[in-house]
Amino acid sequence: MHAPAQKRPTALAIWLVIAGIVGLGAAFTLTIEKIASLEDPGHVAGCDFSVLVQCGANLASEQGSVFGFPNPLIGLMGWMAPLVVGMALLAGARFARWFWALFTLGMTFAFGFVCWLIWQSIFFLGTLCPWCMVTWSVTIPTFYAVLLHSVRIGAIPLPQGARKLADTLMGWLPLLATVSYLIIAVIAAVRLPLLDQIFG
């Protein structure tokens, strides 16, 4: 007996395309800023608005080149995947469960890496990088969306109850993302002198 055909995840596909474009845009902008800073050590990045809100310190830090090359290059490569997958889904492609499992693994790495960068940015660098925050804002919901989709279609072997819960939570993705953003905002507000920057 064949398993029922999966309904095309159109909403997920559209989001993957949007997230891919936004993520690529942020990575491309940061890459340009990094190249400019290498060419001119005195270069002031266009996203450097204050001591607190800036890209320069992040790009110049050790955390900004974790693997020996600028982090934005990871974004230039990595964000192609959601964009291509989203476009393929819209074109009618259907992927095997093993593909969704691997895609989820990739997004899990991206999510973990972003969480680490958020922690480093707030607790060690003491800055909020505008284009980095754009990347955070699309990575978080993309991870949730891909994970929940993989669970609900059985790509990640979990009980039927977990699959039903994942299907239900897909409708709550905006709220999940919003709660995540609020948690980050609260941590940043407690840790960083945001009020002094705004009213000082």
C-alpha positions in Angstrom: 0.0 0.0 0.0 1.4 3.3 -1.1 1.6 6.3 1.3 -0.7 9.2 0.5 0.8 11.8 -1.7 2.1 14.8 0.2 0.5 18.1 -0.4 2.8 20.6 -1.9 4.0 23.0 0.9 3.4 26.2 -1.0 3.5 28.5 2.0 6.8 27.0 3.1 8.2 27.3 -0.4 7.3 31.0 -0.6 8.9 31.6 2.7 12.1 29.8 1.7 12.4 32.0 -1.4 11.8 35.2 0.6 14.2 34.1 3.4 16.8 33.1 0.8 16.6 36.5 -1.0 16.8 38.4 2.3 19.6 36.3 3.7 21.6 36.6 0.5 21.1 40.4 0.5 22.4 40.7 4.1 25.3 38.4 3.4 26.2 40.2 0.2 26.1 43.6 1.9 28.3 42.4 4.8 30.7 40.9 2.3 31.1 44.2 0.5 31.7 46.0 3.8 34.3 43.4 4.7 36.1 43.8 1.4 36.0 47.6 1.8 37.5 47.4 5.3 40.3 45.1 4.0 41.1 47.6 1.2 40.9 50.6 3.5 41.6 50.0 7.3 40.0 53.4 8.0 36.8 52.5 6.2 33.6 53.2 8.2 30.8 50.7 7.4 27.5 52.2 6.2 25.8 50.2 9.0 28.0 51.7 11.7 25.5 54.0 13.5 26.9 54.1 17.0 29.2 52.2 19.3 26.3 49.9 20.1 24.7 49.5 16.7 27.4 48.7 14.1 28.8 46.1 11.8 32.4 47.1 11.8 33.3 45.6 15.2 31.6 42.3 14.4 33.3 41.9 11.0 36.7 42.7 12.5 36.4 40.4 15.5 37.5 36.8 15.8 33.9 35.8 15.9 33.4 37.4 12.5 35.7 34.8 10.9 35.1 31.7 12.9 36.3 29.3 10.2 39.2 31.3 9.0 37.3 33.4 6.5 34.6 36.1 6.9 31.2 34.7 8.1 29.3 36.5 5.4 30.8 34.1 2.9 29.0 31.3 4.7 25.7 33.2 4.1 26.5 33.7 0.4 26.8 29.9 0.1 24.3 28.8 2.6 21.3 31.0 1.7 21.4 29.6 -1.8 20.0 26.3 -0.5 16.6 27.7 0.9 16.2 29.8 -2.2 16.8 26.8 -4.6 14.6 24.5 -2.6 11.8 27.0 -2.4 11.9 27.7 -6.1 12.0 24.0 -6.9 9.0 23.3 -4.7 7.1 26.1 -6.4 8.0 24.5 -9.7 6.4 21.2 -8.6 9.4 19.3 -7.3 8.9 16.7 -4.6 11.8 15.8 -2.4 12.4 12.5 -0.6 12.3 12.3 3.2 16.0 11.8 3.4 16.5 15.1 1.6 14.3 16.9 4.1 16.2 15.2 6.9 19.5 16.5 5.5 18.0 19.9 4.8 16.8 20.1 8.4 20.3 19.1 9.6 21.7 22.0 7.6 19.2 24.5 9.0 19.9 23.2 12.5 23.6 24.0 12.0 22.6 27.5 10.8 20.3 28.0 13.7 22.9 26.9 16.2 25.5 29.1 14.6 23.2 32.1 14.7 22.4 31.5 18.4 26.1 31.4 19.1 26.7 34.6 17.2 23.8 36.3 19.0 25.3 35.3 22.3 28.8 36.5 21.3 27.4 39.8 19.9 25.5 40.6 23.1 27.7 39.3 25.8 31.2 39.6 24.4 31.3 42.2 21.6 28.6 44.4 23.1 27.2 45.4 19.7 24.1 44.9 17.6 25.0 44.5 13.9 22.1 45.6 11.7 22.7 43.2 8.9 23.5 40.4 11.3 20.1 41.0 12.9 18.5 40.7 9.5 20.1 37.3 9.1 18.9 36.3 12.6 15.4 37.4 11.7 15.1 35.0 8.8 17.2 32.1 10.1 15.1 31.6 13.2 11.7 31.1 11.5 13.3 29.2 8.6 14.7 26.7 11.1 11.4 26.3 12.8 9.5 25.9 9.5 11.9 23.3 8.0 12.1 21.4 11.3 8.3 21.2 11.7 7.7 20.3 8.1 10.3 17.5 8.3 8.6 16.2 11.5 5.1 16.3 10.1 6.0 14.4 6.9 7.9 11.8 8.8 11.4 12.7 7.5 12.4 12.8 11.2 11.1 9.5 12.7 8.9 10.6 15.6 5.6 9.2 16.9 2.3 10.1 15.1 1.4 12.5 18.0 4.6 14.5 17.4 3.8 14.7 13.7 0.3 16.0 14.4 1.7 18.5 16.8 4.2 19.7 14.3 1.5 20.1 11.7 -0.5 22.2 14.2 2.5 24.3 15.2 3.2 25.2 11.5 0.2 27.6 11.8 1.8 29.2 14.9 5.1 29.9 13.2 4.7 33.8 13.3 4.1 33.6 17.0 7.0 31.3 17.6 9.3 33.6 15.7 7.9 36.7 17.5 8.5 35.1 20.9 12.1 34.3 19.9 12.7 37.9 18.8 11.3 39.2 22.0 13.5 36.9 24.1 16.6 38.2 22.2 15.4 41.8 22.6 14.9 41.4 26.3 18.4 39.8 26.7 19.9 42.6 24.7 18.0 45.3 26.7 19.2 43.8 30.0 22.8 43.3 28.9 23.4 46.3 26.6 23.0 50.0 27.5 20.1 50.4 25.0 18.3 53.1 26.9 21.4 55.2 27.3 22.0 55.0 23.6 18.4 56.0 22.8 17.9 58.8 25.4 21.5 59.7 26.3 
